[in-house]
Amino acid sequence: MMVSIYRIIDFSSKYLFELVGLSTDEKPIGKYDNQPIKNGSLFFEMDTSNSFLYDEENSIWRSM
């Protein structure tokens, strides 16, 4: 797996991730690096240039 953390934004212990990986990488659900993934976290696929925002309530990545 090639997913890398680009940036973590800390809002009072609520983390927004900016993750970068390949389209073939499994996008993390629920937690990444032992921290909860919050609404608005971003996953960028560097081989396709597709971007996804995390929907915490439904535990899915939504295409932008």
All heavy atoms as TSV, in Angstrom:
chain	resi	resn	atom	element	x	y	z
A	1	MET	N	N	0.845	-1.173	0.000
A	1	MET	CA	C	0.000	0.000	0.000
A	1	MET	C	C	0.884	1.228	0.000
A	1	MET	O	O	1.883	1.288	0.693
A	1	MET	CB	C	-0.928	-0.027	1.221
A	1	MET	CG	C	-1.881	1.122	1.246
A	1	MET	SD	S	-3.427	0.733	2.047
A	1	MET	CE	C	-3.173	1.439	3.632
A	2	MET	N	N	0.478	2.215	-0.754
A	2	MET	CA	C	1.305	3.389	-0.936
A	2	MET	C	C	0.686	4.659	-0.353
A	2	MET	O	O	1.166	5.742	-0.592
A	2	MET	CB	C	1.537	3.584	-2.431
A	2	MET	CG	C	2.516	4.646	-2.760
A	2	MET	SD	S	2.738	4.663	-4.535
A	2	MET	CE	C	3.518	6.224	-4.675
A	3	VAL	N	N	-0.375	4.568	0.415
A	3	VAL	CA	C	-1.049	5.754	0.935
A	3	VAL	C	C	-0.115	6.514	1.863
A	3	VAL	O	O	0.520	5.945	2.743
A	3	VAL	CB	C	-2.338	5.380	1.696
A	3	VAL	CG1	C	-2.978	6.604	2.311
A	3	VAL	CG2	C	-3.310	4.666	0.782
A	4	SER	N	N	-0.013	7.822	1.650
A	4	SER	CA	C	0.850	8.681	2.451
A	4	SER	C	C	0.041	9.830	3.026
A	4	SER	O	O	-0.884	10.322	2.389
A	4	SER	CB	C	1.968	9.276	1.600
A	4	SER	OG	O	2.738	8.263	1.009
A	5	ILE	N	N	0.408	10.254	4.217
A	5	ILE	CA	C	-0.208	11.437	4.806
A	5	ILE	C	C	0.490	12.661	4.235
A	5	ILE	O	O	1.707	12.780	4.314
A	5	ILE	CB	C	-0.081	11.446	6.335
A	5	ILE	CG1	C	-0.825	10.281	6.954
A	5	ILE	CG2	C	-0.608	12.762	6.910
A	5	ILE	CD1	C	-0.613	10.163	8.452
A	6	TYR	N	N	-0.286	13.560	3.656
A	6	TYR	CA	C	0.274	14.805	3.150
A	6	TYR	C	C	0.197	15.882	4.221
A	6	TYR	O	O	1.118	16.629	4.440
A	6	TYR	CB	C	-0.481	15.240	1.889
A	6	TYR	CG	C	-0.035	16.561	1.342
A	6	TYR	CD1	C	1.218	16.698	0.755
A	6	TYR	CD2	C	-0.848	17.672	1.425
A	6	TYR	CE1	C	1.638	17.919	0.260
A	6	TYR	CE2	C	-0.435	18.901	0.931
A	6	TYR	CZ	C	0.800	19.015	0.347
A	6	TYR	OH	O	1.210	20.221	-0.127
A	7	ARG	N	N	-0.932	15.931	4.924
A	7	ARG	CA	C	-1.105	16.936	5.975
A	7	ARG	C	C	-2.185	16.455	6.936
A	7	ARG	O	O	-3.133	15.800	6.545
A	7	ARG	CB	C	-1.533	18.258	5.368
A	7	ARG	CG	C	-1.690	19.352	6.400
A	7	ARG	CD	C	-2.185	20.668	5.872
A	7	ARG	NE	N	-2.134	20.826	4.438
A	7	ARG	CZ	C	-2.494	21.923	3.802
A	7	ARG	NH1	N	-2.907	22.961	4.471
A	7	ARG	NH2	N	-2.441	22.003	2.503
A	8	ILE	N	N	-2.041	16.798	8.191
A	8	ILE	CA	C	-3.064	16.570	9.201
A	8	ILE	C	C	-3.416	17.928	9.785
A	8	ILE	O	O	-2.542	18.660	10.232
A	8	ILE	CB	C	-2.586	15.641	10.334
A	8	ILE	CG1	C	-2.168	14.281	9.786
A	8	ILE	CG2	C	-3.671	15.487	11.392
A	8	ILE	CD1	C	-1.535	13.378	10.821
A	9	ILE	N	N	-4.693	18.263	9.755
A	9	ILE	CA	C	-5.161	19.520	10.327
A	9	ILE	C	C	-5.874	19.191	11.632
A	9	ILE	O	O	-6.804	18.401	11.654
A	9	ILE	CB	C	-6.104	20.251	9.358
A	9	ILE	CG1	C	-5.388	20.489	8.027
A	9	ILE	CG2	C	-6.607	21.557	9.959
A	9	ILE	CD1	C	-6.285	20.940	6.912
A	10	ASP	N	N	-5.436	19.774	12.736
A	10	ASP	CA	C	-5.973	19.467	14.066
A	10	ASP	C	C	-6.930	20.569	14.504
A	10	ASP	O	O	-6.539	21.706	14.696
A	10	ASP	CB	C	-4.819	19.335	15.058
A	10	ASP	CG	C	-5.274	18.985	16.464
A	10	ASP	OD1	O	-6.478	18.822	16.696
A	10	ASP	OD2	O	-4.403	18.879	17.336
A	11	PHE	N	N	-8.204	20.210	14.629
A	11	PHE	CA	C	-9.220	21.105	15.156
A	11	PHE	C	C	-9.709	20.530	16.472
A	11	PHE	O	O	-10.662	19.762	16.514
A	11	PHE	CB	C	-10.403	21.252	14.196
A	11	PHE	CG	C	-10.066	21.937	12.919
A	11	PHE	CD1	C	-10.004	21.243	11.722
A	11	PHE	CD2	C	-9.810	23.298	12.904
A	11	PHE	CE1	C	-9.708	21.888	10.541
A	11	PHE	CE2	C	-9.509	23.954	11.719
A	11	PHE	CZ	C	-9.459	23.237	10.535
A	12	SER	N	N	-9.027	20.863	17.565
A	12	SER	CA	C	-9.423	20.387	18.899
A	12	SER	C	C	-9.588	18.871	18.927
A	12	SER	O	O	-10.641	18.342	19.247
A	12	SER	CB	C	-10.708	21.058	19.346
A	12	SER	OG	O	-10.536	22.448	19.396
A	13	SER	N	N	-8.551	18.172	18.550
A	13	SER	CA	C	-8.495	16.707	18.553
A	13	SER	C	C	-9.397	16.063	17.507
A	13	SER	O	O	-9.690	14.881	17.592
A	13	SER	CB	C	-8.821	16.152	19.938
A	13	SER	OG	O	-7.871	16.620	20.861
A	14	LYS	N	N	-9.873	16.817	16.546
A	14	LYS	CA	C	-10.573	16.258	15.391
A	14	LYS	C	C	-9.674	16.487	14.194
A	14	LYS	O	O	-9.338	17.620	13.868
A	14	LYS	CB	C	-11.931	16.930	15.181
A	14	LYS	CG	C	-12.914	16.601	16.263
A	14	LYS	CD	C	-14.282	17.145	15.907
A	14	LYS	CE	C	-15.270	16.724	16.965
A	14	LYS	NZ	N	-16.622	17.162	16.637
A	15	TYR	N	N	-9.257	15.418	13.572
A	15	TYR	CA	C	-8.253	15.502	12.522
A	15	TYR	C	C	-8.880	15.434	11.137
A	15	TYR	O	O	-9.718	14.585	10.877
A	15	TYR	CB	C	-7.236	14.374	12.663
A	15	TYR	CG	C	-6.457	14.448	13.944
A	15	TYR	CD1	C	-6.826	13.687	15.031
A	15	TYR	CD2	C	-5.363	15.289	14.059
A	15	TYR	CE1	C	-6.110	13.770	16.223
A	15	TYR	CE2	C	-4.641	15.372	15.235
A	15	TYR	CZ	C	-5.023	14.610	16.314
A	15	TYR	OH	O	-4.323	14.686	17.480
A	16	LEU	N	N	-8.466	16.344	10.267
A	16	LEU	CA	C	-8.778	16.263	8.850
A	16	LEU	C	C	-7.506	15.818	8.155
A	16	LEU	O	O	-6.464	16.460	8.291
A	16	LEU	CB	C	-9.227	17.614	8.293
A	16	LEU	CG	C	-10.546	18.168	8.792
A	16	LEU	CD1	C	-10.823	19.514	8.155
A	16	LEU	CD2	C	-11.673	17.207	8.511
A	17	PHE	N	N	-7.589	14.719	7.427
A	17	PHE	CA	C	-6.428	14.186	6.725
A	17	PHE	C	C	-6.427	14.643	5.278
A	17	PHE	O	O	-7.483	14.797	4.672
A	17	PHE	CB	C	-6.445	12.656	6.728
A	17	PHE	CG	C	-6.163	12.040	8.055
A	17	PHE	CD1	C	-7.190	11.663	8.898
A	17	PHE	CD2	C	-4.859	11.820	8.467
A	17	PHE	CE1	C	-6.930	11.080	10.126
A	17	PHE	CE2	C	-4.581	11.240	9.684
A	17	PHE	CZ	C	-5.621	10.869	10.516
A	18	GLU	N	N	-5.263	14.846	4.731
A	18	GLU	CA	C	-5.057	14.953	3.297
A	18	GLU	C	C	-4.152	13.780	2.938
A	18	GLU	O	O	-2.962	13.785	3.262
A	18	GLU	CB	C	-4.426	16.288	2.918
A	18	GLU	CG	C	-5.370	17.454	3.096
A	18	GLU	CD	C	-4.793	18.779	2.609
A	18	GLU	OE1	O	-3.694	18.784	2.011
A	18	GLU	OE2	O	-5.448	19.800	2.843
A	19	LEU	N	N	-4.755	12.755	2.322
A	19	LEU	CA	C	-4.047	11.528	1.988
A	19	LEU	C	C	-3.796	11.465	0.492
A	19	LEU	O	O	-4.625	11.915	-0.304
A	19	LEU	CB	C	-4.879	10.308	2.416
A	19	LEU	CG	C	-5.270	10.261	3.899
A	19	LEU	CD1	C	-6.265	9.141	4.141
A	19	LEU	CD2	C	-4.042	10.084	4.766
A	20	VAL	N	N	-2.671	10.894	0.124
A	20	VAL	CA	C	-2.288	10.740	-1.276
A	20	VAL	C	C	-1.938	9.282	-1.509
A	20	VAL	O	O	-1.224	8.673	-0.711
A	20	VAL	CB	C	-1.077	11.643	-1.617
A	20	VAL	CG1	C	-0.642	11.423	-3.055
A	20	VAL	CG2	C	-1.402	13.100	-1.366
A	21	GLY	N	N	-2.456	8.715	-2.593
A	21	GLY	CA	C	-2.148	7.333	-2.921
A	21	GLY	C	C	-2.490	7.046	-4.363
A	21	GLY	O	O	-2.764	7.960	-5.150
A	22	LEU	N	N	-2.484	5.779	-4.717
A	22	LEU	CA	C	-2.838	5.337	-6.061
A	22	LEU	C	C	-4.294	4.884	-6.082
A	22	LEU	O	O	-4.874	4.543	-5.037
A	22	LEU	CB	C	-1.943	4.176	-6.493
A	22	LEU	CG	C	-0.454	4.482	-6.598
A	22	LEU	CD1	C	0.325	3.201	-6.841
A	22	LEU	CD2	C	-0.185	5.501	-7.688
A	23	SER	N	N	-4.881	4.852	-7.262
A	23	SER	CA	C	-6.273	4.410	-7.380
A	23	SER	C	C	-6.435	2.955	-6.961
A	23	SER	O	O	-7.523	2.538	-6.564
A	23	SER	CB	C	-6.766	4.594	-8.811
A	23	SER	OG	O	-5.978	3.847	-9.716
A	24	THR	N	N	-5.374	2.171	-7.007
A	24	THR	CA	C	-5.422	0.763	-6.612
A	24	THR	C	C	-5.264	0.569	-5.104
A	24	THR	O	O	-5.469	-0.533	-4.602
A	24	THR	CB	C	-4.326	-0.030	-7.339
A	24	THR	OG1	O	-3.059	0.595	-7.106
A	24	THR	CG2	C	-4.597	-0.070	-8.839
A	25	ASP	N	N	-4.882	1.624	-4.385
A	25	ASP	CA	C	-4.742	1.538	-2.933
A	25	ASP	C	C	-6.119	1.510	-2.275
A	25	ASP	O	O	-7.046	2.187	-2.725
A	25	ASP	CB	C	-3.967	2.735	-2.371
A	25	ASP	CG	C	-2.501	2.720	-2.739
A	25	ASP	OD1	O	-1.943	1.617	-2.913
A	25	ASP	OD2	O	-1.921	3.809	-2.865
A	26	GLU	N	N	-6.234	0.749	-1.209
A	26	GLU	CA	C	-7.475	0.728	-0.438
A	26	GLU	C	C	-7.559	2.015	0.382
A	26	GLU	O	O	-6.649	2.341	1.136
A	26	GLU	CB	C	-7.490	-0.484	0.491
A	26	GLU	CG	C	-8.796	-0.662	1.210
A	26	GLU	CD	C	-8.825	-1.944	2.026
A	26	GLU	OE1	O	-8.068	-2.878	1.719
A	26	GLU	OE2	O	-9.609	-1.990	2.981
A	27	LYS	N	N	-8.651	2.730	0.220
A	27	LYS	CA	C	-8.847	3.960	0.986
A	27	LYS	C	C	-9.236	3.578	2.412
A	27	LYS	O	O	-10.112	2.754	2.616
A	27	LYS	CB	C	-9.922	4.825	0.345
A	27	LYS	CG	C	-9.508	5.365	-1.020
A	27	LYS	CD	C	-10.691	6.017	-1.709
A	27	LYS	CE	C	-10.331	6.402	-3.122
A	27	LYS	NZ	N	-10.029	5.260	-3.983
A	28	PRO	N	N	-8.586	4.171	3.410
A	28	PRO	CA	C	-8.882	3.804	4.800
A	28	PRO	C	C	-10.294	4.246	5.198
A	28	PRO	O	O	-10.788	5.286	4.757
A	28	PRO	CB	C	-7.824	4.554	5.600
A	28	PRO	CG	C	-7.410	5.691	4.731
A	28	PRO	CD	C	-7.560	5.221	3.324
A	29	ILE	N	N	-10.929	3.449	6.025
A	29	ILE	CA	C	-12.279	3.731	6.527
A	29	ILE	C	C	-12.221	3.786	8.051
A	29	ILE	O	O	-11.662	2.896	8.681
A	29	ILE	CB	C	-13.286	2.641	6.087
A	29	ILE	CG1	C	-13.373	2.553	4.562
A	29	ILE	CG2	C	-14.659	2.859	6.710
A	29	ILE	CD1	C	-13.997	3.752	3.890
A	30	GLY	N	N	-12.809	4.825	8.612
A	30	GLY	CA	C	-12.905	4.922	10.073
A	30	GLY	C	C	-11.701	5.544	10.738
A	30	GLY	O	O	-11.811	6.559	11.401
A	31	LYS	N	N	-10.531	4.919	10.584
A	31	LYS	CA	C	-9.303	5.415	11.208
A	31	LYS	C	C	-8.136	5.296	10.240
A	31	LYS	O	O	-8.113	4.425	9.383
A	31	LYS	CB	C	-8.957	4.624	12.469
A	31	LYS	CG	C	-9.861	4.886	13.634
A	31	LYS	CD	C	-9.324	4.195	14.883
A	31	LYS	CE	C	-10.189	4.579	16.069
A	31	LYS	NZ	N	-9.632	4.091	17.319
A	32	TYR	N	N	-7.167	6.180	10.413
A	32	TYR	CA	C	-5.897	6.091	9.698
A	32	TYR	C	C	-4.810	6.506	10.675
A	32	TYR	O	O	-4.966	7.492	11.390
A	32	TYR	CB	C	-5.871	6.995	8.458
A	32	TYR	CG	C	-4.619	6.792	7.650
A	32	TYR	CD1	C	-4.487	5.694	6.822
A	32	TYR	CD2	C	-3.562	7.674	7.745
A	32	TYR	CE1	C	-3.331	5.481	6.095
A	32	TYR	CE2	C	-2.401	7.474	7.019
A	32	TYR	CZ	C	-2.294	6.372	6.196
A	32	TYR	OH	O	-1.141	6.158	5.486
A	33	ASP	N	N	-3.755	5.746	10.705
A	33	ASP	CA	C	-2.648	6.022	11.620
A	33	ASP	C	C	-3.167	6.153	13.056
A	33	ASP	O	O	-2.742	7.017	13.814
A	33	ASP	CB	C	-1.895	7.279	11.171
A	33	ASP	CG	C	-0.498	7.367	11.750
A	33	ASP	OD1	O	0.097	6.304	12.058
A	33	ASP	OD2	O	0.006	8.490	11.911
A	34	ASN	N	N	-4.149	5.305	13.383
A	34	ASN	CA	C	-4.758	5.232	14.717
A	34	ASN	C	C	-5.517	6.509	15.123
A	34	ASN	O	O	-5.745	6.749	16.296
A	34	ASN	CB	C	-3.731	4.859	15.781
A	34	ASN	CG	C	-4.365	4.072	16.907
A	34	ASN	OD1	O	-5.387	3.407	16.709
A	34	ASN	ND2	N	-3.778	4.133	18.083
A	35	GLN	N	N	-5.895	7.331	14.153
A	35	GLN	CA	C	-6.674	8.548	14.406
A	35	GLN	C	C	-7.966	8.464	13.599
A	35	GLN	O	O	-7.965	7.983	12.463
A	35	GLN	CB	C	-5.896	9.803	13.985
A	35	GLN	CG	C	-4.622	10.028	14.739
A	35	GLN	CD	C	-4.856	10.266	16.222
A	35	GLN	OE1	O	-5.852	10.849	16.627
A	35	GLN	NE2	N	-3.931	9.799	17.041
A	36	PRO	N	N	-9.083	8.943	14.151
A	36	PRO	CA	C	-10.348	8.891	13.401
A	36	PRO	C	C	-10.311	9.812	12.187
A	36	PRO	O	O	-9.793	10.923	12.253
A	36	PRO	CB	C	-11.390	9.359	14.418
A	36	PRO	CG	C	-10.625	10.116	15.455
A	36	PRO	CD	C	-9.235	9.534	15.480
A	37	ILE	N	N	-10.857	9.321	11.090
A	37	ILE	CA	C	-10.980	10.128	9.878
A	37	ILE	C	C	-12.284	10.907	9.982
A	37	ILE	O	O	-13.339	10.336	10.198
A	37	ILE	CB	C	-10.984	9.248	8.617
A	37	ILE	CG1	C	-9.724	8.397	8.561
A	37	ILE	CG2	C	-11.115	10.107	7.367
A	37	ILE	CD1	C	-9.733	7.359	7.469
A	38	LYS	N	N	-12.217	12.215	9.834
A	38	LYS	CA	C	-13.376	13.085	10.004
A	38	LYS	C	C	-13.914	13.575	8.665
A	38	LYS	O	O	-13.235	13.519	7.644
A	38	LYS	CB	C	-13.015	14.291	10.892
A	38	LYS	CG	C	-12.615	13.903	12.300
A	38	LYS	CD	C	-13.790	13.273	12.998
A	38	LYS	CE	C	-13.466	12.898	14.425
A	38	LYS	NZ	N	-14.564	12.241	15.093
A	39	ASN	N	N	-15.171	14.070	8.696
A	39	ASN	CA	C	-15.788	14.668	7.516
A	39	ASN	C	C	-14.863	15.701	6.898
A	39	ASN	O	O	-14.268	16.507	7.606
A	39	ASN	CB	C	-17.090	15.380	7.890
A	39	ASN	CG	C	-18.247	14.428	7.998
A	39	ASN	OD1	O	-18.327	13.446	7.283
A	39	ASN	ND2	N	-19.152	14.730	8.900
A	40	GLY	N	N	-14.767	15.672	5.580
A	40	GLY	CA	C	-13.955	16.661	4.878
A	40	GLY	C	C	-12.530	16.247	4.649
A	40	GLY	O	O	-11.783	16.960	3.977
A	41	SER	N	N	-12.118	15.098	5.199
A	41	SER	CA	C	-10.773	14.616	4.896
A	41	SER	C	C	-10.700	14.316	3.399
A	41	SER	O	O	-11.699	13.969	2.766
A	41	SER	CB	C	-10.456	13.360	5.706
A	41	SER	OG	O	-10.310	13.670	7.074
A	42	LEU	N	N	-9.512	14.464	2.835
A	42	LEU	CA	C	-9.320	14.358	1.389
A	42	LEU	C	C	-8.423	13.180	1.048
A	42	LEU	O	O	-7.425	12.937	1.727
A	42	LEU	CB	C	-8.670	15.650	0.878
A	42	LEU	CG	C	-8.259	15.677	-0.588
A	42	LEU	CD1	C	-9.479	15.813	-1.483
A	42	LEU	CD2	C	-7.293	16.819	-0.840
A	43	PHE	N	N	-8.780	12.446	-0.006
A	43	PHE	CA	C	-7.919	11.413	-0.576
A	43	PHE	C	C	-7.708	11.765	-2.044
A	43	PHE	O	O	-8.675	11.898	-2.799
A	43	PHE	CB	C	-8.545	10.025	-0.468
A	43	PHE	CG	C	-7.604	8.913	-0.851
A	43	PHE	CD1	C	-6.936	8.194	0.128
A	43	PHE	CD2	C	-7.367	8.593	-2.177
A	43	PHE	CE1	C	-6.056	7.175	-0.217
A	43	PHE	CE2	C	-6.488	7.592	-2.534
A	43	PHE	CZ	C	-5.833	6.867	-1.541
A	44	PHE	N	N	-6.445	11.952	-2.447
A	44	PHE	CA	C	-6.100	12.287	-3.828
A	44	PHE	C	C	-5.397	11.097	-4.464
A	44	PHE	O	O	-4.417	10.587	-3.924
A	44	PHE	CB	C	-5.186	13.518	-3.866
A	44	PHE	CG	C	-4.747	13.886	-5.254
A	44	PHE	CD1	C	-5.619	14.505	-6.129
A	44	PHE	CD2	C	-3.464	13.601	-5.679
A	44	PHE	CE1	C	-5.219	14.837	-7.417
A	44	PHE	CE2	C	-3.047	13.934	-6.961
A	44	PHE	CZ	C	-3.931	14.546	-7.831
A	45	GLU	N	N	-5.924	10.640	-5.614
A	45	GLU	CA	C	-5.289	9.560	-6.367
A	45	GLU	C	C	-4.310	10.185	-7.364
A	45	GLU	O	O	-4.724	10.832	-8.325
A	45	GLU	CB	C	-6.337	8.746	-7.126
A	45	GLU	CG	C	-7.276	7.985	-6.229
A	45	GLU	CD	C	-8.366	7.251	-6.990
A	45	GLU	OE1	O	-8.539	7.489	-8.209
A	45	GLU	OE2	O	-9.049	6.438	-6.367
A	46	MET	N	N	-3.031	9.997	-7.124
A	46	MET	CA	C	-2.036	10.686	-7.947
A	46	MET	C	C	-1.912	10.110	-9.350
A	46	MET	O	O	-1.433	10.800	-10.241
A	46	MET	CB	C	-0.685	10.720	-7.247
A	46	MET	CG	C	-0.057	9.423	-6.973
A	46	MET	SD	S	1.474	9.734	-6.085
A	46	MET	CE	C	1.700	8.163	-5.318
A	47	ASP	N	N	-2.384	8.876	-9.590
A	47	ASP	CA	C	-2.287	8.317	-10.940
A	47	ASP	C	C	-3.495	8.668	-11.806
A	47	ASP	O	O	-3.418	8.604	-13.033
A	47	ASP	CB	C	-2.073	6.802	-10.887
A	47	ASP	CG	C	-3.166	6.058	-10.142
A	47	ASP	OD1	O	-3.742	6.624	-9.194
A	47	ASP	OD2	O	-3.443	4.896	-10.501
A	48	THR	N	N	-4.611	9.086	-11.204
A	48	THR	CA	C	-5.815	9.424	-11.965
A	48	THR	C	C	-6.228	10.884	-11.800
A	48	THR	O	O	-7.102	11.356	-12.527
A	48	THR	CB	C	-7.009	8.565	-11.518
A	48	THR	OG1	O	-7.320	8.874	-10.160
A	48	THR	CG2	C	-6.737	7.081	-11.692
A	49	SER	N	N	-5.658	11.559	-10.818
A	49	SER	CA	C	-6.024	12.933	-10.436
A	49	SER	C	C	-7.442	13.041	-9.892
A	49	SER	O	O	-8.008	14.131	-9.843
A	49	SER	CB	C	-5.838	13.916	-11.598
A	49	SER	OG	O	-4.478	13.988	-11.955
A	50	ASN	N	N	-8.037	11.921	-9.476
A	50	ASN	CA	C	-9.359	11.940	-8.845
A	50	ASN	C	C	-9.212	12.285	-7.370
A	50	ASN	O	O	-8.235	11.878	-6.726
A	50	ASN	CB	C	-10.058	10.588	-8.974
A	50	ASN	CG	C	-10.450	10.282	-10.403
A	50	ASN	OD1	O	-10.732	11.186	-11.172
A	50	ASN	ND2	N	-10.461	9.008	-10.752
A	51	SER	N	N	-10.191	13.029	-6.852
A	51	SER	CA	C	-10.190	13.416	-5.444
A	51	SER	C	C	-11.472	12.942	-4.780
A	51	SER	O	O	-12.539	12.914	-5.415
A	51	SER	CB	C	-10.092	14.938	-5.306
A	51	SER	OG	O	-8.863	15.395	-5.807
A	52	PHE	N	N	-11.368	12.601	-3.506
A	52	PHE	CA	C	-12.499	12.102	-2.743
A	52	PHE	C	C	-12.541	12.793	-1.382
A	52	PHE	O	O	-11.495	13.043	-0.779
A	52	PHE	CB	C	-12.363	10.589	-2.522
A	52	PHE	CG	C	-12.318	9.807	-3.796
A	52	PHE	CD1	C	-11.135	9.642	-4.490
A	52	PHE	CD2	C	-13.466	9.241	-4.321
A	52	PHE	CE1	C	-11.076	8.934	-5.676
A	52	PHE	CE2	C	-13.433	8.515	-5.511
A	52	PHE	CZ	C	-12.236	8.364	-6.186
A	53	LEU	N	N	-13.761	13.087	-0.908
A	53	LEU	CA	C	-13.971	13.626	0.430
A	53	LEU	C	C	-14.603	12.542	1.289
A	53	LEU	O	O	-15.467	11.792	0.818
A	53	LEU	CB	C	-14.886	14.851	0.400
A	53	LEU	CG	C	-14.279	16.118	-0.182
A	53	LEU	CD1	C	-15.336	17.207	-0.237
A	53	LEU	CD2	C	-13.094	16.582	0.642
A	54	TYR	N	N	-14.192	12.490	2.558
A	54	TYR	CA	C	-14.699	11.458	3.459
A	54	TYR	C	C	-16.047	11.858	4.044
A	54	TYR	O	O	-16.234	12.981	4.517
A	54	TYR	CB	C	-13.699	11.200	4.583
A	54	TYR	CG	C	-14.026	9.963	5.377
A	54	TYR	CD1	C	-13.934	8.709	4.796
A	54	TYR	CD2	C	-14.441	10.043	6.696
A	54	TYR	CE1	C	-14.235	7.565	5.509
A	54	TYR	CE2	C	-14.739	8.907	7.425
A	54	TYR	CZ	C	-14.641	7.667	6.822
A	54	TYR	OH	O	-14.943	6.535	7.530
A	55	ASP	N	N	-16.993	10.937	4.005
A	55	ASP	CA	C	-18.322	11.075	4.609
A	55	ASP	C	C	-18.314	10.209	5.864
A	55	ASP	O	O	-18.466	8.996	5.792
A	55	ASP	CB	C	-19.380	10.612	3.609
A	55	ASP	CG	C	-20.791	10.591	4.162
A	55	ASP	OD1	O	-20.982	10.691	5.393
A	55	ASP	OD2	O	-21.727	10.457	3.350
A	56	GLU	N	N	-18.093	10.851	7.005
A	56	GLU	CA	C	-17.932	10.122	8.267
A	56	GLU	C	C	-19.203	9.377	8.670
A	56	GLU	O	O	-19.149	8.254	9.164
A	56	GLU	CB	C	-17.525	11.102	9.364
A	56	GLU	CG	C	-17.262	10.463	10.697
A	56	GLU	CD	C	-16.863	11.480	11.751
A	56	GLU	OE1	O	-16.910	12.703	11.503
A	56	GLU	OE2	O	-16.486	11.022	12.833
A	57	GLU	N	N	-20.360	9.989	8.474
A	57	GLU	CA	C	-21.627	9.370	8.886
A	57	GLU	C	C	-21.877	8.046	8.173
A	57	GLU	O	O	-22.348	7.083	8.771
A	57	GLU	CB	C	-22.791	10.322	8.605
A	57	GLU	CG	C	-24.135	9.774	9.047
A	57	GLU	CD	C	-25.271	10.753	8.818
A	57	GLU	OE1	O	-25.017	11.947	8.590
A	57	GLU	OE2	O	-26.423	10.301	8.868
A	58	ASN	N	N	-21.532	7.988	6.874
A	58	ASN	CA	C	-21.766	6.781	6.083
A	58	ASN	C	C	-20.512	5.946	5.864
A	58	ASN	O	O	-20.562	4.923	5.193
A	58	ASN	CB	C	-22.385	7.165	4.732
A	58	ASN	CG	C	-23.749	7.782	4.923
A	58	ASN	OD1	O	-24.669	7.127	5.406
A	58	ASN	ND2	N	-23.885	9.054	4.589
A	59	SER	N	N	-19.378	6.406	6.393
A	59	SER	CA	C	-18.092	5.696	6.295
A	59	SER	C	C	-17.722	5.360	4.852
A	59	SER	O	O	-17.367	4.221	4.526
A	59	SER	CB	C	-18.114	4.421	7.142
A	59	SER	OG	O	-18.296	4.743	8.499
A	60	ILE	N	N	-17.826	6.387	3.976
A	60	ILE	CA	C	-17.438	6.185	2.572
A	60	ILE	C	C	-16.689	7.417	2.076
A	60	ILE	O	O	-16.782	8.508	2.646
A	60	ILE	CB	C	-18.649	5.926	1.653
A	60	ILE	CG1	C	-19.638	7.094	1.694
A	60	ILE	CG2	C	-19.325	4.618	1.981
A	60	ILE	CD1	C	-20.749	6.996	0.667
A	61	TRP	N	N	-15.923	7.216	1.004
A	61	TRP	CA	C	-15.238	8.308	0.306
A	61	TRP	C	C	-16.115	8.699	-0.865
A	61	TRP	O	O	-16.478	7.861	-1.690
A	61	TRP	CB	C	-13.867	7.850	-0.179
A	61	TRP	CG	C	-12.909	7.650	0.955
A	61	TRP	CD1	C	-12.650	6.478	1.600
A	61	TRP	CD2	C	-12.091	8.645	1.571
A	61	TRP	NE1	N	-11.715	6.679	2.588
A	61	TRP	CE2	C	-11.353	8.010	2.600
A	61	TRP	CE3	C	-11.916	10.007	1.353
A	61	TRP	CZ2	C	-10.457	8.693	3.395
A	61	TRP	CZ3	C	-11.010	10.701	2.171
A	61	TRP	CH2	C	-10.296	10.026	3.164
A	62	ARG	N	N	-16.464	9.971	-0.966
A	62	ARG	CA	C	-17.315	10.479	-2.049
A	62	ARG	C	C	-16.464	11.219	-3.074
A	62	ARG	O	O	-15.658	12.066	-2.732
A	62	ARG	CB	C	-18.385	11.409	-1.497
A	62	ARG	CG	C	-19.332	10.705	-0.551
A	62	ARG	CD	C	-20.536	11.561	-0.249
A	62	ARG	NE	N	-21.442	10.889	0.646
A	62	ARG	CZ	C	-22.424	10.085	0.253
A	62	ARG	NH1	N	-22.602	9.858	-1.020
A	62	ARG	NH2	N	-23.219	9.515	1.150
A	63	SER	N	N	-16.701	10.872	-4.343
A	63	SER	CA	C	-15.989	11.503	-5.435
A	63	SER	C	C	-16.313	12.978	-5.512
A	63	SER	O	O	-17.459	13.383	-5.317
A	63	SER	CB	C	-16.375	10.808	-6.748
A	63	SER	OG	O	-15.703	11.386	-7.827
A	64	MET	N	N	-15.305	13.784	-5.808
A	64	MET	CA	C	-15.516	15.229	-5.953
A	64	MET	C	C	-15.787	15.569	-7.403
A	64	MET	O	O	-15.312	14.981	-8.289
A	64	MET	CB	C	-14.281	15.993	-5.479
A	64	MET	CG	C	-14.042	15.849	-4.004
A	64	MET	SD	S	-12.533	16.670	-3.445
A	64	MET	CE	C	-12.822	18.354	-3.861
